[in-house]
Amino acid sequence: MKPVELSVVINRPLEECFAYLTDLANDLEWRREWIEAEKTTDGPHGVGARYRLTGALLGRRIATEYATIAYEPNRLAAWKGRVGTVAAALLQGIRGRRRWHPGHDAL
């Protein structure tokens, strides 16, 4: 299966983009499949941080747990789901903007 590839240019400071995109609780603001999202561990974002994202399908609530498995501040973050799915996001600086490369099975 081919990996999912997407690239988005964001006209904001790198640190601001990274902080927003790597906090999975923010997914509610831009991903329609989730109806609830929360960080379930205390402390800063980084390797070991866990999140619970809940979606709805045919009237049933389906919760998915994600653990942060890679974290390079202002560059890369990756999460592994309970069922083995890996999602990653890479941020690159280009001419004062940020290019964001989200993907699945990217590591």
Secondary structure, 3 states (H helix, E strand, C coil): CCCCECCEEECCCHHHHHHHHCCHHHHHHCCCCEEEEEECCCCCCCCCCEEEEEEEECCEEEEEEEEEEEEECCCEEEEEECCCCEEEEEEEEECCEEEEEEEECCC
